[in-house]
Amino acid sequence: MTFLSQGSQRNTNFLSSRSLRLCGELIKMDKQQSPEYAKMSQATAISLGLVRGRMYRGAVNRCVNLLAHYPEGCSANCAYCGLAKKRPGTYHDKSFIHVPWPVFPMGQIINAINNAPSYVKRTCISMITNGKCRLATLEMTRRLKDETALPISILIAPTILHEDDLTEMKESGADKIGVAIDLATPELFDKYRGKGVSGPHKWEKYWEIMETALDIFGHPNVGAHLMVGMGETEEQMVSIMNRLWQMGVVNHLFSFFAEENSRLADRPQPPWPAYLRIQLARYIIEENLGSNQDMSFDQAGRIIDFGLAPDLLASIISCGKAFMTGGCLGPDGQVACNRPFGNCLPEVKQWNYPYPPNKEELNLIGQNIFNIADFLISNQNIW
């Protein structure tokens, strides 16, 4: 027979009650899954008044960014993603784009949307690669369409989708579709999303689904996410942006920004001047002012001439719009998915400005955009 002292008995009781509480919390977390629950970006939660906080320079998040949620998480293993299956931590607690994504019931989310500030113009549901996500996304889209007034985008998970799913998404109420191609070449895609990380994604499948989305949703209602800084050249990124635009797909640019404890945690961001040049190239392409064929590149694939007259190039740079976040538009025709500080820390030097750059920021852009290592592009004199 084993005897316990009173102190030991109290410790045992304490541990038992603590274990029960933990078990209860885990059971509760297991029940929190889409379509009844969704994760929400921290910036969205601030904008909707669900958490307290302020953002640099008074930035506001114009889109309700939601993320499908399941306790088991995403089955993909993309090397740069905070939600990667093999990144340490539970899916519930994993950060995404460097910030927490708290879980809320859909009823609370819908109520918050219906009481949102007037600057909130769109809702976006981001899918994950999980077999449950297809039907849950359709159900969430229907609820949002029936119970809120905001237009709805879906950032889809092509690996688990078929053509009929895209038709159902449109019928359920979505008006725009996003496809996170992310990488500029099939080799980089396979390295960081496919075989190179034991992941399920295939370059061909993503393009197939994107072309189907174009057939169903039409231009300009399909967008492609592209991430700069993954080993591609500027020429390769400009080439894929031009290809997508010619297809009818809008480019949404991101900069690589390492997630802690991910496979690429120690990888630096791309050079800021290189990202500015790619942003400017995207603007020129999508304003139909030129194409990749009109631009010139050096032997390292860096842009050395944009193919525009110096005065026109200077006016585009001084306007600042080229360097603002690109994303799905709201009913007002302005970018709704402006993702404040999703690419970098809040400061004067932004990889995607979520607001019009001010005079100080424009001057900084002008001083840096033509810098290439130890020499300057000939167009530097326009600034």
SERORO-418514 format. One record per residue (C-alpha): residue number from 1; x, y, z. Coordinates in pm, 1 decimal. Last residue first. Example, Ala and Ser with C-alpha at 12.3 -4.5 7.8 and 13.67 -1.06 7.14 Angstrom:
n,c1,c2,c3
2,1367.0,-106.0,714.0
1,1230.0,-450.0,780.0
//
This chain:
n,c1,c2,c3
383,1501.7,6164.3,-5998.3
382,1542.4,6138.6,-6376.4
381,1918.8,6117.8,-6337.1
380,1902.1,5759.9,-6205.1
379,1791.7,5636.2,-6546.9
378,2144.1,5514.0,-6624.7
377,2106.7,5246.2,-6357.3
376,2351.6,5295.7,-6072.3
375,2660.9,5104.0,-5973.5
374,2799.8,4914.4,-5677.1
373,2505.4,4682.4,-5606.1
372,2216.5,4796.5,-5825.9
371,2063.8,5121.1,-5704.5
370,1796.3,5259.4,-5936.5
369,1511.1,5228.2,-5686.4
368,1703.0,5368.9,-5391.5
367,1698.9,5750.1,-5395.7
366,1357.2,5768.1,-5558.2
365,1207.5,5530.4,-5301.2
364,1355.4,5735.3,-5016.0
363,1214.3,6054.9,-5164.6
362,875.0,5888.3,-5197.1
361,888.7,5779.3,-4831.4
360,968.8,6130.2,-4707.7
359,696.9,6279.8,-4928.2
358,429.4,6033.7,-4813.2
357,365.7,5688.5,-4961.0
356,-5.5,5627.9,-5028.5
355,-131.8,5366.5,-4778.6
354,-67.4,4994.0,-4729.7
353,287.6,5042.9,-4868.7
352,429.4,4709.7,-4981.4
351,803.4,4645.9,-4919.0
350,806.2,4942.2,-4681.6
349,1096.3,5170.6,-4588.0
348,950.5,5437.4,-4356.7
347,886.9,5178.9,-4085.5
346,644.6,4903.6,-3984.1
345,819.2,4564.3,-4006.7
344,805.0,4379.4,-4335.4
343,590.8,4188.2,-4581.8
342,249.6,4170.6,-4412.2
341,288.2,4525.3,-4285.4
340,-72.0,4622.4,-4367.6
339,-238.1,4361.1,-4594.1
338,-399.1,4595.3,-4855.0
337,-677.3,4357.4,-4958.7
336,-927.4,4630.1,-5042.4
335,-740.3,4789.5,-5334.0
334,-952.6,5072.2,-5471.4
333,-1236.1,5041.1,-5723.9
332,-1496.2,5159.7,-5472.3
331,-1663.9,4815.7,-5474.6
330,-1340.8,4673.6,-5326.9
329,-1041.1,4557.1,-5523.8
328,-842.9,4237.8,-5472.4
327,-473.1,4293.3,-5411.8
326,-170.0,4509.2,-5487.3
325,0.0,4684.6,-5198.4
324,139.1,5028.7,-5277.8
323,467.5,5081.5,-5461.4
322,321.9,5154.1,-5804.6
321,86.7,5411.2,-5651.1
320,374.5,5638.6,-5553.3
319,291.0,5928.5,-5787.6
318,657.9,6033.8,-5785.0
317,758.9,5700.9,-5940.6
316,502.9,5725.5,-6219.8
315,596.4,6088.5,-6292.1
314,967.1,6001.0,-6309.5
313,902.4,5716.7,-6554.2
312,699.6,5949.6,-6778.7
311,977.5,6211.5,-6771.7
310,1247.1,5951.1,-6843.4
309,1069.1,5806.2,-7149.7
308,977.2,5442.0,-7092.4
307,1152.4,5116.1,-7177.4
306,1209.1,5016.3,-6814.8
305,1588.4,5007.8,-6841.7
304,1843.5,4835.6,-6618.4
303,1626.0,4560.9,-6474.1
302,1839.8,4287.5,-6316.6
301,1878.2,3950.0,-6490.5
300,2239.6,3896.9,-6382.8
299,2362.4,3969.5,-6737.5
298,2180.2,4302.4,-6734.3
297,1812.7,4350.1,-6819.5
296,1628.7,4572.1,-7065.6
295,1255.9,4641.6,-7077.4
294,1031.0,4662.3,-7384.3
293,990.6,4284.4,-7410.3
292,884.5,4270.9,-7044.2
291,584.9,4478.2,-7141.8
290,489.8,4842.8,-7173.0
289,244.4,5114.6,-7070.9
288,-48.1,4874.1,-7040.6
287,-124.8,4998.9,-6687.9
286,-74.8,4638.1,-6579.3
285,269.6,4611.6,-6739.5
284,397.8,4948.2,-6614.6
283,266.6,4878.0,-6263.9
282,428.8,4534.1,-6255.2
281,761.0,4682.7,-6368.5
280,742.5,4942.5,-6089.8
279,680.8,4671.4,-5831.0
278,972.2,4472.6,-5974.2
277,1197.7,4777.6,-5949.7
276,1089.7,4844.3,-5590.2
275,1164.6,4481.7,-5498.4
274,1515.3,4509.0,-5643.1
273,1574.6,4836.8,-5456.0
272,1467.2,4668.6,-5128.3
271,1712.7,4381.9,-5159.8
270,1524.5,4053.3,-5115.7
269,1452.0,3958.7,-4755.3
268,1711.7,3747.5,-4580.4
267,1696.8,3366.1,-4538.0
266,1758.4,3252.2,-4181.1
265,1406.5,3121.0,-4111.6
264,1394.5,2937.8,-4443.7
263,1287.6,2600.2,-4307.2
262,1046.9,2777.3,-4070.9
261,1136.5,2836.6,-3706.7
260,1054.1,3211.1,-3729.9
259,885.3,3307.9,-4056.1
258,1110.5,3477.1,-4311.7
257,979.8,3770.2,-4513.0
256,975.8,3704.3,-4888.9
255,821.0,4003.5,-5060.3
254,468.7,3988.7,-5196.7
253,319.6,4098.7,-5526.6
252,-40.8,4054.8,-5638.3
251,-49.6,4018.7,-6017.5
250,-384.4,4034.4,-6201.3
249,-465.2,3746.6,-6438.5
248,-601.1,3813.8,-6788.3
247,-373.4,3575.0,-6977.6
246,-157.7,3869.1,-7095.1
245,-132.6,3976.5,-6731.5
244,-12.3,3632.0,-6627.5
243,257.1,3617.9,-6894.8
242,374.7,3972.0,-6812.4
241,402.1,3886.7,-6442.1
240,585.1,3564.5,-6531.5
239,841.3,3755.5,-6738.7
238,887.7,4029.4,-6478.2
237,969.5,3763.9,-6217.7
236,1216.6,3589.1,-6448.0
235,1385.4,3918.8,-6540.7
234,1417.8,4017.6,-6175.3
233,1601.3,3691.8,-6120.1
232,1453.4,3409.6,-5913.5
231,1613.6,3284.0,-5592.6
230,1314.8,3311.5,-5361.3
229,1320.8,3688.5,-5311.2
228,996.4,3806.9,-5467.4
227,671.0,3627.1,-5393.8
226,388.8,3611.1,-5647.9
225,20.0,3584.1,-5559.5
224,-198.1,3546.5,-5867.3
223,-532.2,3722.4,-5908.1
222,-852.6,3621.6,-6086.0
221,-1144.8,3864.7,-6112.3
220,-1004.4,4101.4,-6372.6
219,-1083.7,3918.8,-6602.9
218,-1323.6,3624.1,-6597.3
217,-1475.8,3427.3,-6307.7
216,-1546.4,3092.3,-6477.8
215,-1295.6,3079.4,-6763.3
214,-1035.1,3260.4,-6553.7
213,-1083.6,3010.7,-6270.4
212,-1022.7,2728.5,-6517.8
211,-694.0,2891.2,-6620.6
210,-597.2,2921.0,-6254.9
209,-685.5,2556.2,-6189.8
208,-460.3,2439.5,-6473.6
207,-182.7,2673.6,-6368.2
206,-185.7,2540.1,-6011.6
205,-203.7,2178.6,-6130.4
204,97.7,2223.9,-6359.6
203,313.7,2364.3,-6078.3
202,242.5,2067.8,-5851.0
201,180.4,2079.8,-5474.9
200,187.9,1778.1,-5245.4
199,498.9,1861.0,-5040.4
198,799.7,1644.7,-4960.9
197,1002.1,1965.3,-4926.0
196,1195.0,1947.8,-5254.7
195,921.0,1738.9,-5411.8
194,673.6,2026.0,-5413.2
193,649.9,2365.1,-5247.2
192,1005.5,2501.6,-5213.5
191,1200.9,2304.2,-5472.3
190,906.3,2226.1,-5699.3
189,805.5,2591.4,-5719.0
188,1167.3,2698.3,-5771.4
187,1198.1,2462.7,-6068.7
186,857.9,2562.1,-6209.7
185,967.8,2928.5,-6216.6
184,846.7,3252.5,-6057.3
183,733.5,3111.9,-5722.3
182,428.6,3232.4,-5525.4
181,161.5,3054.0,-5732.9
180,-84.5,3162.7,-5465.4
179,-409.6,3160.9,-5662.3
178,-675.0,3421.2,-5579.0
177,-1039.7,3411.5,-5683.6
176,-1294.5,3691.7,-5705.5
175,-1675.8,3717.2,-5702.9
174,-1757.1,3457.2,-5435.8
173,-2130.6,3405.7,-5374.0
172,-2207.9,3034.8,-5349.8
171,-2260.5,3012.2,-5726.5
170,-1907.4,3142.8,-5780.6
169,-1763.2,2890.5,-5536.8
168,-1973.4,2614.7,-5691.0
167,-1824.7,2683.6,-6034.1
166,-1477.2,2674.9,-5881.6
165,-1551.7,2340.9,-5717.2
164,-1672.3,2197.2,-6048.7
163,-1326.1,2248.5,-6199.6
162,-1155.5,2037.1,-5933.6
161,-984.5,2135.4,-5608.6
160,-753.9,1978.5,-5347.4
159,-419.9,2090.0,-5495.4
158,-565.1,2424.4,-5606.2
157,-594.8,2565.0,-5249.0
156,-795.5,2883.3,-5314.0
155,-766.3,3239.4,-5193.4
154,-1137.7,3312.2,-5196.2
153,-1281.2,3660.5,-5242.8
152,-1613.5,3785.3,-5108.7
151,-1805.2,4110.3,-5164.8
150,-1931.0,4276.7,-4845.2
149,-2302.3,4294.3,-4764.8
148,-2322.8,4032.1,-4489.8
147,-2561.7,3749.4,-4391.4
146,-2639.9,3565.2,-4715.5
145,-2303.7,3613.0,-4888.4
144,-2107.7,3549.5,-4568.5
143,-2309.4,3239.0,-4495.2
142,-2271.6,3106.8,-4850.3
141,-1896.2,3169.0,-4847.7
140,-1855.4,2988.0,-4515.7
139,-2045.6,2686.8,-4653.4
138,-1836.9,2678.0,-4971.5
137,-1516.3,2705.5,-4768.9
136,-1626.9,2419.3,-4544.0
135,-1692.2,2197.3,-4844.9
134,-1340.3,2244.0,-4983.9
133,-1156.8,2264.3,-4651.3
132,-1221.2,1915.3,-4523.2
131,-948.7,1761.7,-4741.6
130,-686.3,1999.7,-4602.1
129,-452.3,2214.1,-4808.9
128,-548.4,2552.1,-4663.1
127,-811.8,2796.3,-4784.8
126,-796.0,3172.0,-4740.2
125,-1135.1,3341.5,-4713.8
124,-1135.0,3708.1,-4817.5
123,-1389.6,3968.1,-4711.6
122,-1417.8,4308.9,-4880.7
121,-1462.8,4685.8,-4831.8
120,-1365.9,4779.4,-4474.5
119,-1324.7,5160.1,-4488.6
118,-1681.1,5208.4,-4360.7
117,-1591.7,5072.4,-4017.6
116,-1733.5,4725.6,-3943.7
115,-2066.3,4664.8,-3771.9
114,-2192.8,4404.1,-4017.0
113,-1844.0,4257.4,-4033.2
112,-1835.2,4224.1,-3652.5
111,-2168.5,4038.5,-3651.3
110,-2042.3,3805.5,-3922.1
109,-1722.8,3732.2,-3729.0
108,-1917.4,3664.8,-3408.2
107,-2143.0,3418.1,-3588.7
106,-1843.6,3259.6,-3758.3
105,-1692.9,3172.8,-3421.1
104,-1348.3,3326.6,-3370.0
103,-991.5,3189.0,-3379.7
102,-695.9,3425.2,-3335.1
101,-441.8,3461.9,-3616.8
100,-112.3,3550.0,-3450.4
99,139.1,3758.2,-3645.5
98,448.8,3694.3,-3855.0
97,275.9,3631.1,-4189.3
96,108.4,3332.3,-4024.8
95,173.2,3245.1,-3663.1
94,116.1,2892.4,-3543.8
93,-87.3,2854.3,-3222.9
92,-389.8,2659.3,-3346.5
91,-174.0,2469.7,-3596.4
90,27.9,2329.4,-3307.3
89,397.0,2407.1,-3289.4
88,715.1,2336.1,-3487.9
87,704.0,2380.5,-3868.7
86,658.0,2037.0,-4025.1
85,304.5,2094.7,-4154.7
84,384.2,2439.9,-4289.9
83,149.6,2708.7,-4151.7
82,422.3,2974.8,-4120.0
81,507.9,2924.0,-4484.8
80,856.3,2959.8,-4633.9
79,940.6,2593.8,-4701.6
78,592.7,2491.1,-4811.8
77,493.8,2178.5,-4620.2
76,137.9,2100.1,-4720.4
75,-102.4,1899.3,-4503.6
74,-244.4,2209.9,-4336.4
73,-378.1,2207.7,-3982.7
72,-469.9,1912.2,-3761.7
71,-681.3,2134.2,-3535.1
70,-868.9,2274.0,-3836.6
69,-909.4,2639.3,-3936.8
68,-983.9,2813.7,-4264.4
67,-825.9,3158.6,-4272.7
66,-1010.7,3490.6,-4275.3
65,-888.1,3832.5,-4390.0
64,-1158.0,4098.9,-4355.3
63,-1023.2,4357.6,-4599.9
62,-957.0,4731.9,-4565.6
61,-691.5,4693.5,-4296.1
60,-611.5,5040.0,-4165.9
59,-280.5,5224.3,-4140.7
58,-269.6,5512.3,-3892.3
57,99.4,5575.8,-3952.6
56,189.1,5248.1,-3778.2
55,-102.4,5041.8,-3656.0
54,-303.1,5053.1,-3335.3
53,-429.9,4778.6,-3106.8
52,-718.2,4630.1,-2913.9
51,-882.1,4307.3,-3025.8
50,-1227.7,4242.0,-3169.7
49,-1268.4,4604.1,-3283.0
48,-1321.4,4514.0,-3648.6
47,-1003.5,4693.1,-3760.1
46,-800.5,4534.3,-3479.5
45,-930.6,4185.3,-3560.9
44,-850.2,4247.4,-3927.2
43,-491.0,4346.3,-3843.5
42,-456.0,4035.0,-3624.6
41,-564.0,3814.3,-3911.6
40,-872.4,3602.1,-3847.6
39,-896.6,3226.4,-3797.5
38,-1229.4,3066.6,-3869.0
37,-1500.9,2882.2,-3680.1
36,-1827.5,2704.1,-3768.0
35,-1703.3,2617.2,-4119.0
34,-1436.6,2552.3,-4006.1
33,-1297.9,2417.5,-3683.0
32,-1318.6,2480.4,-3311.4
31,-1422.4,2140.0,-3177.1
30,-1060.0,2033.6,-3133.2
29,-989.9,2356.8,-2943.6
28,-1266.0,2273.5,-2691.2
27,-1124.8,1924.4,-2643.6
26,-778.5,2074.3,-2591.0
25,-913.1,2323.8,-2338.8
24,-1091.5,2048.6,-2147.6
23,-778.7,1836.6,-2144.7
22,-582.6,2131.1,-2008.5
21,-843.8,2187.1,-1739.6
20,-839.5,1818.9,-1648.8
19,-460.8,1821.8,-1628.2
18,-474.0,2122.1,-1395.5
17,-731.4,1946.7,-1177.0
16,-515.9,1633.3,-1159.7
15,-197.5,1829.0,-1098.6
14,-357.6,2017.8,-812.1
13,-503.7,1699.5,-661.9
12,-163.2,1532.1,-682.4
11,4.2,1835.3,-527.9
10,-251.8,1836.9,-246.9
9,-194.8,1464.7,-185.8
8,181.2,1520.4,-179.4
7,138.0,1793.5,79.7
6,-92.7,1574.2,289.3
5,163.6,1295.2,273.4
4,91.5,1006.3,43.4
3,79.0,638.4,147.2
2,129.5,346.0,-88.8
1,0.0,0.0,0.0
//
